[in-house]
Structure formats: structure tokens, C-alpha cells
Amino acid sequence: MGHVIAEVSLTPLDGSGSTSVSYYVARALAALDGFPNLSYQLNAMGTVIEGEKAEVLAAIDQMAEACFAAGALRVSTQLKIDERRDKRGSIAGKIASVLHHKPDARTGLRIMFKKIMVANRGEIALRIVRACRELGVRTVVAYSEADRDSLAVRFADEAVCIGPAAAARSYLNIPSVVTAAVITGADAIHPGSGFLSENSYLAEVCQQLGITFIGPTPEVIEQMSDKTAARRVMQKVGLPIIPGNAEPLNSQEQALTVAKELGYPVVLKAVAGGGGRGTRMVRNESELNQVFGIARTEALAGFGNADLYLEKLIVQPRHIEVQILADNHGHIVHLGTRDCSLQRRHQKVLEEAPGYSLPQELLDKICAAAIKGAKGIGYRNAGTFEFLVDRRGNFYFLEVNPRIQVEHGITEMITGIDLIKWQIMIASGQPLTLTQKGIRIWGHSIECRINAEDPNRGFRPDAGTVELYLAPGGPGVRMDSHLYSGYVVPPHYDSLLGKLMTWGETRDEAIARMRRALSECVITGVKTIIPLHQRILSNPAYLHGNISTVFIQEYMSNEDGSIVTLEAGGPRGGANNNLHTFATREMGDDSEVEIEAEARL
């Protein structure tokens, strides 16, 4: 398919400042005359103030329709929208980009992408391939040499090797990924979760090449990837944030001053961080002096940015997140909450939807805050707003994950809404047909992450050949996995083997089904954390909803970090002896706090 750029001015001929739809359409037709069956980019030149946005967007839609009448198959438009004008006439604007697809003559729906490249691996790559197959979209999977025999490669319409096993030379190599998309003729890239899914540069390169990045705009990704910038923006929007410094720390001496002002314990975090890397809980000045340099080194190695900032430690919080969908036309909805409090070393282990054992009024306020935040930054596509809730019922903005989450499946199970399909449809320019009132939360869902780790050896990652794999089944059970008997688990990537999910009309039924499903799940040849999940699901505190982000550390682990087996009783002499203390303990002395409470992914 060829590509043509048509420049269309937004400045009316009469200079009145009003919108002239007929002028735009006439210019579009004149620019496109004689170029049928091409992909057109309409660059809307000039600026439009916020109050005129709706009228101008309507004009842009008419321009797109005129292009379709002229023979275009796809039209992308870019429009600069002014958020304000000061007394001197200065302008602060943002770019709004919309991708239009020609309506199908038979169904009236917008034509979907012809081919999507999946720039990821494992279960999420397979999940995207399956969604595309149902939408009638061809797929090409970009894979490393280590994933040559993966199910995603086998099930995709095409596959292209983008490099050796090392992620830095394959899945994180932007030139390789983009080149693969270009040579295979993909008109969109789905980044999945992890790897390049939160990389603003990839999104920007895609935009420049006329390839759709299935996710938010580069500007939003860039803004939300800087944690201090995200805090400032959300505070300005009106969301409550955890007390901390607004700018990156410029020295260890400044860190000591800020920590003294906040009061110990505090959390030292990487500005560009995620996954807990570069993160340290600090109880006093001596510890801060010890870990500051280490945290900077970790942050630089993990994210290419050594900047750090400090936050006040929230003791034993709940981790609640909100799933949102936002189209290119300003329509935003939330799909309820998820509780991701069960974590080990900042990594989520077990998630539930919706949030439970918290007042519904509080959960509703958190959902409203997520919508407010999404509107404030002009968010689009699927995303997750994450919050911490303290034991007094106060909630605080934590971060935005501008991508699909690993745990998205449990939201799908309680709403019946396919989030991956909606990601693709929104990116193709289709408006959301979902309404907030029309979204119904039904029942309860649980996800257990099945990782290739040995819980009796400090959760050491395991690799090797899966000798036998048998997925559980039955009512209310879903297993998203890329495993098969004979599959070789590579040692180069994260240890996630699959996501086991159950649904029930009540939480008790979802738990009962998860217990059954875990007992049915057969994975031999590599160690998994299934025993950890079985232990959690038999714990009275968990069953009563008395949990926090330190639950696993307090009640599931031995002194050496290994899991307590089902036969061994509770940790440190028996978990049951501590249940009442866990459920009723107040804030207590700060010096007793043992772990920073936060998760990524």
C-alpha cells in the first residue's frame, strides 16, 4: 500500500476563528484527488483552543469520510489542541492523533488492521494472537531464537526472528522490532506487557512510520514512566499522593534532609523504576547512608536512569488497582477494581477482582479517582491506575501502568469484556460502545500466577523441559499459558509459565474452584509455586480477607525465605498463633516495620 501526506490548514479563509467544515473537506478532496486505494495522513496544521475541540474533531471526521469517498483505506489525522492561552497569547498545547478506518460496506463497522505484529513472547503473545484470530486480523510474531518453538510462533500467520535469546538483542531491540514490522507489512504493533510495552520511543517511532502503536500516546507513556513527574501531574489533577519529594534527589545529603522531614521509615525509589528494582525500605539515617549508592546503581542498571526519590512508608497497605478503557474521542470507562495485595518481593503473586473486604463506597471513590486521572492526562486505550490503601481507609495514587496488565483476565471474567480486543479496536479508531452504566460486575474471580520457581529454595527460578503439562478445567476455570508437554522453559526471561484463573458467583466459590484447579494442574520437569498458592488458599486470615502487601512475608515464609509446606504448620512456630494479632494490630512503633509495600507489574 502506498502512502500520501495531505496538509490541511485549520485556519479558516476568512480569519474569523470559526470552523469551516466545507473548507476542510474541499481541501482534503483536492489534496487526495487521483490517489485511490492509498493510506493517507492528514496533518491538521495550526492550532485550536480547547473550547472548539469537539467541533473541530467533528470536522476531522468529515474529512476522513471524504477521504474514504475518494478511495482511501486508512486515514490518520494529527491535530494540535491548545489547553490554554495566557494574556500574551502564548499557547500550551498537546497533539491529538486519530486513526480512521474505512467502514465495511456490509457491516458498517470500521475495517480492522490488516496485520498486527506481536512484539512479545509467552502467554501474552499467544493471548494477543488468539484475539486477532477472532477479529479476523492476520498476525506476525516477532520472536527470539530461544522462542522458535513457542505456541505463539506456531499459531501466528507469520513469524520473524528478531535476534538471539538475550532480550537486549531481541525483544528490547527497537530497531529489530520496527524493521520486522516494516518488512512484514504490519500496520500495527501490539507490545503486550513487559519488554517495550512502556517505551515511549517505540511508540514515537511507530507514529513517525505510520505504524499504529496499540497503546497510549508517546507523550503519556513518557510522562507516566517518570514517577516523580507522574506524582506531580496527578497531584495537580486532584488525586491524593503519598507524601514525598516532588523532584529527583540530587545528592545523598538532600536525601537525608528529605527523609528527616518526612519521618522514618521511608521508601527510596527509582524515578524510572518498576518491579521493585532500585527500591529500598529505610528505617533510619544509617540505613539510608548504606543503601543510597546501591539503589542508584540498581536504578541505572535496570532503567538507564540513576535518579531516585523518597516517599513516606505506608505500613501494611492494600494494593488496589482500577482497569480503564479510553477511546480516541474522549470517552472513558472503568471496569472495576482488582486487589493485588498478595506480593513477594514487590511482585504480584495472586490477584482478585473485584476488590473485597473494603467498603464499596471507598472502592467507588478509587474508581472515580482513576477516571479523573485518566481524563487529566488525556489517556487512551487500556490502562491501569494503581493505589495504596492504608489501614485507616485513606487511599493514595501509586502509578499508572500504560499497557495491558498481566492480571487483565480476571477483569474479563467478571465483566465479560475482552480487553485485548478492545485495545485493538480502540487503536483502529473505533469509539467505545461501552457505557459506565452498562458495565456489570458479576461474581468474583481469582488469578494465581504459575511461575517456574522453587519455593523451597528461596524461589530460585527454574528452567528446563516440561515433561508433562495438563491444564485444569471444569466450570469457571481458565488457564492462559504457552506451555505444552516437551516445551523447553528458557532461562533468559521472567519465570511466568501461565495464569490460572477461576470465577464463581461468590468469592468462596471462586476460592473452592481455585483449590480444585490447582490440584488438577500438572506441570512436571520444572518447579513451580503451586504449593505457595495452595498454602495461601488454606490460610484463615486470607479466607477472611485480612491481608496486606506483607502477608506472604509474615505468614507464608520461613526465616530463609522458603515457603512453609502444607504439612509444616505456620512460620516461626505456627501462623495460626499470629492470626488475631495480624487482623487487629494497629500502627505500632515505626521501628517494627520490616518491608516496603509496593508492587509493579
C-alpha positions as CSV (number, residue, x, y, z in Angstrom):
1,M,0.0,0.0,0.0
2,G,1.3,3.5,-0.9
3,H,1.4,6.4,1.5
4,V,0.5,10.1,0.8
5,I,0.5,13.1,3.1
6,A,-2.1,15.8,2.7
7,E,-1.5,19.1,4.6
8,V,-4.8,20.6,5.6
9,S,-4.9,24.0,7.4
10,L,-7.2,24.6,10.3
11,T,-7.1,28.4,9.8
12,P,-10.4,29.5,8.1
13,L,-10.1,31.5,5.0
14,D,-12.0,34.4,6.5
15,G,-9.8,34.5,9.6
16,S,-12.8,34.6,11.9
17,G,-11.6,31.8,14.1
18,S,-14.7,29.7,13.4
19,T,-14.6,26.2,12.0
20,S,-15.5,25.8,8.3
21,V,-16.2,22.1,7.7
22,S,-16.8,22.6,4.0
23,Y,-13.4,24.2,3.6
24,Y,-11.6,21.3,5.3
25,V,-13.5,18.8,3.2
26,A,-12.8,20.7,0.0
27,R,-9.1,20.9,0.8
28,A,-9.0,17.2,1.6
29,L,-10.6,16.2,-1.6
30,A,-8.3,18.4,-3.7
31,A,-5.2,17.0,-2.0
32,L,-6.3,13.4,-2.5
33,D,-7.8,13.6,-5.9
34,G,-6.2,11.0,-8.2
35,F,-4.7,8.8,-5.4
36,P,-7.1,6.0,-4.8
37,N,-6.5,2.9,-2.6
38,L,-3.7,4.5,-0.6
39,S,-3.1,5.2,3.1
40,Y,-3.5,8.9,3.8
41,Q,-2.1,11.1,6.5
42,L,-3.9,14.4,7.1
43,N,-1.7,16.8,9.0
44,A,-4.0,19.4,10.5
45,M,-1.9,22.5,10.6
46,G,-2.4,25.3,13.0
47,T,-4.0,25.3,16.5
48,V,-7.4,25.1,18.0
49,I,-8.4,26.2,21.5
50,E,-9.9,23.6,23.9
51,G,-13.4,25.1,23.7
52,E,-13.5,24.4,19.9
53,K,-12.1,20.8,20.2
54,A,-15.5,19.0,19.8
55,E,-16.4,21.0,16.7
56,V,-13.0,20.6,15.1
57,L,-12.9,16.8,15.8
58,A,-16.3,16.5,14.1
59,A,-14.8,18.4,11.1
60,I,-11.8,16.0,11.1
61,D,-14.3,13.0,11.0
62,Q,-16.0,14.6,7.9
63,M,-12.6,15.0,6.3
64,A,-11.9,11.3,6.9
65,E,-15.2,10.4,5.3
66,A,-14.3,12.5,2.3
67,C,-11.1,10.7,2.0
68,F,-12.8,7.3,2.1
69,A,-15.1,8.5,-0.6
70,A,-12.0,9.4,-2.6
71,G,-10.8,5.8,-2.3
72,A,-8.7,5.9,0.9
73,L,-8.5,2.8,3.0
74,R,-6.9,4.3,6.1
75,V,-6.6,7.9,7.3
76,S,-4.6,9.2,10.2
77,T,-5.0,12.8,11.4
78,Q,-3.0,14.9,13.8
79,L,-4.4,18.0,15.5
80,K,-2.8,20.4,17.9
81,I,-5.2,21.4,20.7
82,D,-4.4,24.4,22.9
83,E,-5.1,23.8,26.6
84,R,-4.9,27.5,27.4
85,R,-3.9,30.9,26.2
86,D,-2.4,33.4,28.6
87,K,-2.7,37.2,28.4
88,R,0.2,37.5,26.0
89,G,-1.3,34.9,23.6
90,S,1.2,32.2,24.5
91,I,0.0,28.7,23.8
92,A,0.5,25.4,25.6
93,G,-0.8,22.6,23.5
94,K,-0.9,18.9,23.0
95,I,-1.1,16.7,19.9
96,A,-4.2,14.6,19.4
97,S,-3.8,11.8,16.8
98,V,-6.7,9.7,15.4
99,L,-6.5,6.8,13.1
100,H,-9.6,6.3,10.9
101,H,-10.5,3.1,9.0
102,K,-12.9,2.8,6.1
103,P,-16.3,1.4,7.1
104,D,-17.1,-2.1,5.9
105,A,-19.8,-1.9,3.2
106,R,-21.6,-4.9,4.6
107,T,-21.4,-4.4,8.4
108,G,-20.9,-0.6,8.7
109,L,-18.1,-1.2,11.1
110,R,-14.6,0.2,10.7
111,I,-12.2,-2.1,8.9
112,M,-9.7,-3.6,11.3
113,F,-6.0,-3.6,10.8
114,K,-4.8,-6.0,8.1
115,K,-1.8,-7.3,10.0
116,I,-0.6,-6.8,13.6
117,M,2.9,-7.6,14.8
118,V,3.1,-9.0,18.3
119,A,6.3,-7.8,19.9
120,N,6.3,-10.1,22.9
121,R,6.5,-13.7,24.0
122,G,5.0,-16.3,26.2
123,E,1.3,-16.4,27.3
124,I,0.6,-12.7,26.5
125,A,1.8,-13.2,22.9
126,L,-0.4,-16.2,22.5
127,R,-3.3,-14.3,24.1
128,I,-3.0,-11.5,21.5
129,V,-2.7,-13.9,18.6
130,R,-5.9,-15.6,19.6
131,A,-7.8,-12.3,19.9
132,C,-6.6,-11.2,16.5
133,R,-7.7,-14.5,15.0
134,E,-11.2,-13.9,16.4
135,L,-11.2,-10.4,14.9
136,G,-10.1,-11.7,11.5
137,V,-6.7,-9.9,11.7
138,R,-3.6,-11.6,10.5
139,T,-0.7,-11.7,12.9
140,V,3.1,-11.8,12.7
141,V,5.0,-12.8,15.9
142,A,8.5,-11.3,16.5
143,Y,10.5,-14.0,18.4
144,S,14.0,-14.6,19.7
145,E,16.0,-17.7,18.8
146,A,15.0,-19.2,22.2
147,D,11.3,-19.0,21.4
148,R,11.5,-20.5,17.9
149,D,9.2,-23.4,19.0
150,S,6.8,-21.4,21.1
151,L,3.0,-21.7,20.6
152,A,2.7,-18.1,19.6
153,V,5.1,-18.7,16.7
154,R,3.2,-21.9,15.8
155,F,-0.3,-20.3,15.8
156,A,0.6,-16.9,14.2
157,D,0.1,-16.4,10.5
158,E,3.7,-15.3,10.2
159,A,6.7,-15.2,12.4
160,V,10.1,-13.5,12.1
161,C,13.2,-13.9,14.2
162,I,14.5,-10.6,15.6
163,G,17.6,-11.8,17.3
164,P,19.3,-14.1,19.8
165,A,18.0,-15.2,23.2
166,A,19.2,-12.2,25.1
167,A,16.3,-9.8,25.5
168,A,18.6,-6.8,24.9
169,R,19.3,-8.1,21.4
170,S,15.8,-9.2,20.6
171,Y,12.7,-8.2,22.5
172,L,14.2,-4.9,23.7
173,N,15.9,-4.1,20.4
174,I,13.7,-1.3,18.9
175,P,15.5,-1.3,15.5
176,S,15.0,-5.0,15.1
177,V,11.3,-4.8,16.2
178,V,10.5,-1.9,13.9
179,T,12.4,-3.4,11.0
180,A,10.4,-6.7,11.4
181,A,7.2,-4.8,11.3
182,V,8.1,-2.9,8.2
183,I,9.4,-5.8,6.2
184,T,6.4,-7.9,7.1
185,G,3.9,-5.2,6.2
186,A,2.4,-4.9,9.6
187,D,0.2,-1.8,10.1
188,A,0.2,-2.0,13.9
189,I,2.4,-3.3,16.7
190,H,1.0,-4.8,19.9
191,P,3.7,-4.6,22.6
192,G,1.9,-6.9,25.1
193,S,3.1,-6.4,28.7
194,G,6.7,-6.0,29.8
195,F,9.6,-5.5,27.4
196,L,8.8,-2.5,25.2
197,S,5.2,-2.0,26.3
198,E,6.0,1.2,28.2
199,N,8.7,2.5,25.9
200,S,7.7,6.0,24.6
201,Y,10.5,5.9,22.0
202,L,9.0,2.8,20.3
203,A,5.6,4.5,20.3
204,E,7.1,7.6,18.8
205,V,9.0,5.7,16.0
206,C,5.8,3.9,15.1
207,Q,3.9,7.2,14.9
208,Q,6.6,8.6,12.5
209,L,6.5,5.5,10.3
210,G,2.7,5.4,10.1
211,I,2.5,2.2,12.1
212,T,-0.1,2.2,14.9
213,F,1.3,1.5,18.4
214,I,-1.5,-0.3,20.3
215,G,-1.4,1.7,23.5
216,P,-1.3,5.3,24.8
217,T,0.4,8.2,23.0
218,P,4.2,8.6,23.4
219,E,3.6,11.7,25.4
220,V,1.5,9.9,28.0
221,I,3.9,7.0,28.2
222,E,6.8,9.3,28.7
223,Q,5.0,11.3,31.4
224,M,3.9,8.3,33.4
225,S,7.3,6.5,33.2
226,D,8.8,9.2,35.3
227,K,7.4,8.5,38.7
228,T,8.1,12.0,40.1
229,A,6.5,13.6,37.0
230,A,3.5,11.3,37.4
231,R,3.2,12.3,41.0
232,R,3.2,16.0,40.2
233,V,0.7,15.6,37.4
234,M,-1.7,13.5,39.5
235,Q,-1.4,15.9,42.4
236,K,-2.3,18.7,40.0
237,V,-5.3,16.8,38.7
238,G,-6.5,16.3,42.3
239,L,-5.6,12.8,43.2
240,P,-4.1,12.1,46.7
241,I,-0.5,11.1,46.6
242,I,1.9,9.6,49.1
243,P,3.9,12.3,50.9
244,G,7.4,12.5,49.3
245,N,9.7,14.8,47.4
246,A,8.5,16.2,44.1
247,E,11.8,16.3,42.2
248,P,14.6,13.7,41.9
249,L,17.1,13.8,44.7
250,N,20.3,15.5,43.6
251,S,22.6,14.1,46.4
252,Q,22.8,11.8,49.4
253,E,22.8,14.9,51.6
254,Q,19.5,16.0,50.2
255,A,18.1,12.5,50.7
256,L,19.0,12.7,54.4
257,T,17.3,16.1,54.7
258,V,14.1,15.0,52.9
259,A,13.9,11.7,55.0
260,K,14.2,13.7,58.2
261,E,11.3,16.0,57.1
262,L,9.1,13.0,56.1
263,G,10.0,11.0,59.2
264,Y,11.3,7.4,59.1
265,P,10.5,4.8,57.9
266,V,10.7,5.9,54.2
267,V,11.0,4.3,50.9
268,L,13.8,5.1,48.4
269,K,12.6,4.5,44.8
270,A,13.9,4.8,41.3
271,V,12.3,7.6,39.3
272,A,12.1,5.4,36.2
273,G,11.5,2.3,38.3
274,G,9.4,-0.8,38.2
275,G,9.5,-4.3,39.6
276,G,11.0,-3.2,42.9
277,R,14.5,-2.6,41.4
278,G,16.2,0.4,42.9
279,T,13.7,0.3,45.8
280,R,14.7,0.2,49.4
281,M,12.8,0.5,52.7
282,V,14.8,2.7,55.0
283,R,14.3,2.8,58.8
284,N,16.9,5.3,59.9
285,E,19.7,7.6,58.8
286,S,22.3,4.9,59.0
287,E,20.4,2.6,56.6
288,L,19.9,5.5,54.2
289,N,23.6,6.1,54.0
290,Q,24.2,2.4,53.4
291,V,21.6,1.9,50.6
292,F,21.6,5.2,48.7
293,G,24.5,4.2,46.4
294,I,23.3,0.7,45.9
295,A,19.8,1.9,44.9
296,R,21.3,4.3,42.4
297,T,23.4,1.6,40.9
298,E,20.4,-0.7,40.6
299,A,18.3,2.0,39.0
300,L,21.0,2.9,36.5
301,A,21.5,-0.8,35.5
302,G,17.8,-1.6,35.3
303,F,16.4,1.6,33.7
304,G,19.3,3.6,32.4
305,N,18.4,6.3,34.9
306,A,20.0,6.6,38.3
307,D,17.6,9.2,39.7
308,L,15.9,8.4,43.0
309,Y,13.1,9.9,45.1
310,L,11.7,9.3,48.6
311,E,8.2,8.5,49.9
312,K,6.8,8.0,53.3
313,L,6.3,4.3,54.0
314,I,2.7,3.2,54.2
315,V,2.5,0.3,56.7
316,Q,0.7,-2.8,55.7
317,P,-1.4,-1.3,52.9
318,R,-3.8,-2.9,50.5
319,H,-2.8,-2.6,46.8
320,I,-5.9,-1.7,44.8
321,E,-5.9,-1.0,41.0
322,V,-8.6,0.2,38.5
323,Q,-8.8,-1.1,35.0
324,I,-9.8,1.6,32.5
325,L,-10.6,1.8,28.8
326,A,-10.4,5.1,26.9
327,D,-11.1,5.7,23.2
328,N,-9.7,8.4,20.9
329,H,-12.8,10.5,21.3
330,G,-12.6,11.3,25.0
331,H,-14.9,8.5,26.2
332,I,-13.5,6.7,29.3
333,V,-14.9,3.9,31.4
334,H,-13.6,1.8,34.3
335,L,-14.2,-1.9,34.7
336,G,-14.0,-2.1,38.4
337,T,-11.2,-2.9,40.8
338,R,-8.6,-5.6,41.4
339,D,-6.9,-6.4,44.7
340,C,-3.2,-7.1,44.1
341,S,-2.0,-7.1,47.7
342,L,-0.6,-10.6,47.8
343,Q,3.1,-10.0,46.7
344,R,6.5,-11.4,47.2
345,R,9.5,-9.0,46.8
346,H,7.4,-6.4,45.1
347,Q,6.0,-8.9,42.6
348,K,2.3,-9.7,42.5
349,V,1.5,-13.4,43.1
350,L,-2.2,-13.7,43.5
351,E,-4.9,-11.2,42.4
352,E,-8.6,-10.9,42.8
353,A,-11.4,-9.0,41.2
354,P,-13.3,-7.0,42.3
355,G,-11.6,-5.6,45.4
356,Y,-13.0,-7.2,48.6
357,S,-13.3,-6.6,52.3
358,L,-13.2,-2.9,51.8
359,P,-16.2,-0.6,51.9
360,Q,-17.9,-0.3,48.5
361,E,-18.0,3.5,49.0
362,L,-14.2,3.5,49.2
363,L,-13.8,1.4,46.1
364,D,-16.2,3.7,44.2
365,K,-14.1,6.7,45.2
366,I,-10.9,5.0,44.0
367,C,-12.6,4.2,40.6
368,A,-13.7,7.8,40.3
369,A,-10.2,9.0,41.0
370,A,-8.9,6.7,38.2
371,I,-11.3,8.2,35.7
372,K,-10.4,11.7,36.9
373,G,-6.7,11.0,36.5
374,A,-7.2,9.4,33.0
375,K,-9.1,12.5,31.8
376,G,-6.5,14.8,33.3
377,I,-3.7,13.3,31.2
378,G,-5.7,12.6,28.0
379,Y,-5.3,8.9,28.4
380,R,-6.4,6.5,25.6
381,N,-6.5,2.7,25.2
382,A,-6.3,0.2,28.1
383,G,-4.5,1.2,31.3
384,T,-4.4,0.6,35.0
385,F,-4.3,3.2,37.8
386,E,-2.8,1.8,40.9
387,F,-3.4,2.9,44.5
388,L,-2.3,2.0,48.1
389,V,-5.0,2.0,50.8
390,D,-3.8,2.4,54.4
391,R,-5.5,0.8,57.4
392,R,-7.4,4.0,58.2
393,G,-9.2,3.9,54.8
394,N,-7.1,6.6,53.1
395,F,-6.0,5.9,49.5
396,Y,-3.1,7.3,47.6
397,F,-2.1,7.3,43.9
398,L,0.8,5.0,43.2
399,E,1.3,4.8,39.5
400,V,-0.2,4.3,36.0
401,N,0.6,1.2,34.0
402,P,0.1,2.4,30.4
403,R,-0.4,-1.1,28.9
404,I,-2.4,-4.3,29.4
405,Q,-1.8,-5.9,32.8
406,V,-0.7,-9.5,33.4
407,E,-3.9,-9.8,35.5
408,H,-6.3,-8.4,33.0
409,G,-8.0,-11.8,32.6
410,I,-9.8,-11.7,36.0
411,T,-11.4,-8.4,35.0
412,E,-12.6,-10.1,31.8
413,M,-14.1,-12.9,33.8
414,I,-16.3,-10.6,36.0
415,T,-17.3,-8.2,33.2
416,G,-17.5,-10.4,30.1
417,I,-15.4,-7.8,28.2
418,D,-12.4,-8.8,26.1
419,L,-9.8,-6.2,26.9
420,I,-7.3,-7.3,24.2
421,K,-9.9,-6.9,21.5
422,W,-10.9,-3.5,22.8
423,Q,-7.2,-2.5,22.8
424,I,-7.1,-3.3,19.1
425,M,-10.4,-1.8,18.2
426,I,-9.7,1.5,20.0
427,A,-6.3,1.7,18.3
428,S,-8.0,1.2,15.0
429,G,-10.1,4.3,15.6
430,Q,-13.4,2.7,16.8
431,P,-15.3,4.5,19.5
432,L,-16.1,2.7,22.7
433,T,-19.7,1.4,22.6
434,L,-19.4,0.5,26.3
435,T,-21.1,2.8,28.8
436,Q,-20.4,3.0,32.5
437,K,-23.9,2.2,33.5
438,G,-23.9,-0.7,31.0
439,I,-20.8,-2.4,32.6
440,R,-21.9,-5.0,35.1
441,I,-19.6,-6.6,37.7
442,W,-20.8,-10.2,38.1
443,G,-19.3,-12.7,40.6
444,H,-15.7,-12.9,41.8
445,S,-12.5,-14.0,40.1
446,I,-9.0,-15.1,41.3
447,E,-5.7,-15.4,39.5
448,C,-2.8,-17.4,40.6
449,R,0.4,-16.7,38.7
450,I,2.2,-20.0,38.0
451,N,5.9,-19.2,38.0
452,A,8.8,-21.6,37.3
453,E,10.4,-21.1,40.7
454,D,11.4,-23.4,43.5
455,P,9.6,-22.2,46.7
456,N,11.7,-24.4,48.9
457,R,15.0,-22.9,47.6
458,G,14.3,-19.2,48.1
459,F,12.1,-19.1,45.0
460,R,15.1,-19.7,42.7
461,P,14.0,-19.5,39.0
462,D,13.9,-22.9,37.3
463,A,14.3,-23.8,33.7
464,G,14.3,-27.0,31.6
465,T,12.0,-29.3,29.7
466,V,8.3,-29.6,30.7
467,E,7.9,-33.3,30.7
468,L,4.1,-33.3,31.2
469,Y,1.6,-30.5,31.1
470,L,-2.1,-30.9,31.8
471,A,-4.2,-27.8,32.2
472,P,-7.0,-27.9,34.7
473,G,-10.6,-27.5,33.5
474,G,-14.2,-27.6,34.6
475,P,-16.7,-24.8,35.3
476,G,-15.3,-21.4,36.0
477,V,-11.7,-22.3,35.2
478,R,-9.4,-20.5,32.7
479,M,-5.7,-21.2,32.1
480,D,-3.7,-18.8,30.0
481,S,-0.4,-20.5,29.3
482,H,2.0,-21.1,26.5
483,L,3.1,-24.5,27.9
484,Y,2.9,-27.9,26.2
485,S,4.5,-31.2,27.0
486,G,8.0,-31.1,25.7
487,Y,8.3,-27.3,25.8
488,V,11.7,-26.0,27.0
489,V,11.4,-23.2,29.5
490,P,14.3,-20.8,28.6
491,P,16.4,-19.3,31.4
492,H,16.6,-15.9,29.7
493,Y,13.3,-14.3,30.7
494,D,10.8,-14.0,33.6
495,S,9.6,-17.2,35.1
496,L,5.8,-16.8,34.3
497,L,4.5,-20.1,32.9
498,G,0.8,-19.3,33.0
499,K,-2.0,-17.6,34.7
500,L,-4.6,-19.9,36.4
501,M,-7.9,-18.1,36.8
502,T,-11.2,-19.1,38.4
503,W,-14.6,-17.5,38.6
504,G,-17.5,-18.0,41.0
505,E,-20.8,-16.3,41.8
506,T,-19.2,-15.6,45.2
507,R,-15.6,-15.3,46.5
508,D,-16.0,-18.6,48.4
509,E,-17.0,-20.4,45.2
510,A,-14.0,-18.8,43.3
511,I,-11.7,-20.0,46.1
512,A,-13.1,-23.5,46.0
513,R,-12.7,-23.7,42.3
514,M,-9.1,-22.5,42.5
515,R,-8.3,-25.1,45.1
516,R,-9.6,-27.8,42.8
517,A,-7.9,-26.3,39.7
518,L,-4.5,-26.1,41.5
519,S,-4.9,-29.8,42.5
520,E,-5.6,-30.7,38.8
521,C,-2.8,-28.7,37.3
522,V,0.0,-31.0,36.2
523,I,3.4,-29.4,35.4
524,T,6.4,-31.8,35.7
525,G,10.1,-31.3,34.8
526,V,10.3,-27.8,36.4
527,K,9.5,-26.5,39.8
528,T,6.5,-24.2,40.2
529,I,5.0,-22.1,43.0
530,I,1.7,-24.0,43.1
531,P,2.5,-25.1,46.7
532,L,2.6,-21.5,47.7
533,H,-0.8,-20.8,46.3
534,Q,-2.2,-23.9,48.0
535,R,-0.9,-22.7,51.3
536,I,-2.4,-19.2,50.8
537,L,-5.8,-20.6,49.9
538,S,-5.9,-22.6,53.2
539,N,-4.9,-19.7,55.4
540,P,-7.7,-18.4,57.7
541,A,-6.5,-14.8,57.5
542,Y,-6.6,-14.9,53.7
543,L,-10.0,-16.5,53.7
544,H,-11.4,-13.7,55.9
545,G,-9.8,-11.0,53.8
546,N,-7.3,-9.9,56.4
547,I,-4.4,-9.3,54.0
548,S,-1.8,-6.6,53.1
549,T,1.2,-6.4,50.9
550,V,3.3,-8.1,53.5
551,F,1.0,-11.0,54.0
552,I,3.2,-13.6,52.3
553,Q,6.4,-12.4,54.1
554,E,4.6,-12.5,57.5
555,Y,2.6,-15.7,57.2
556,M,3.9,-17.8,54.3
557,S,7.7,-17.8,54.7
558,N,10.3,-19.4,56.8
559,E,13.3,-17.4,58.1
560,D,15.3,-18.3,55.0
561,G,12.6,-17.0,52.6
562,S,11.4,-20.5,51.6
563,I,7.8,-21.4,51.6
564,V,6.1,-23.1,54.5
565,T,4.9,-26.5,53.2
566,L,1.3,-27.6,53.7
567,E,2.4,-30.2,56.3
568,A,4.8,-27.9,58.3
569,G,2.3,-25.6,60.1
570,G,2.9,-21.9,60.4
571,P,6.1,-20.0,60.0
572,R,8.2,-19.2,63.1
573,G,6.3,-21.7,65.2
574,G,2.8,-21.5,63.6
575,A,0.9,-19.0,61.6
576,N,-2.4,-19.7,63.3
577,N,-1.0,-18.3,66.6
578,N,-0.5,-14.9,65.0
579,L,-3.7,-14.6,63.1
580,H,-5.5,-12.5,65.8
581,T,-2.5,-10.2,66.0
582,F,-2.4,-9.7,62.3
583,A,-6.0,-8.9,62.0
584,T,-6.2,-6.4,64.8
585,R,-2.7,-4.9,65.1
586,E,-2.6,-1.1,65.0
587,M,0.1,1.1,63.5
588,G,2.6,0.4,66.3
589,D,6.1,1.5,66.6
590,D,7.8,2.5,63.3
591,S,10.9,0.5,64.2
592,E,8.9,-2.7,63.8
593,V,8.2,-2.1,60.1
594,E,10.2,-4.7,58.2
595,I,9.3,-4.3,54.5
596,E,8.4,-1.7,52.0
597,A,5.0,-2.3,50.5
598,E,4.7,-1.8,46.8
599,A,4.3,-3.9,43.6
600,R,4.9,-3.5,40.0
601,L,3.6,-5.4,37.0
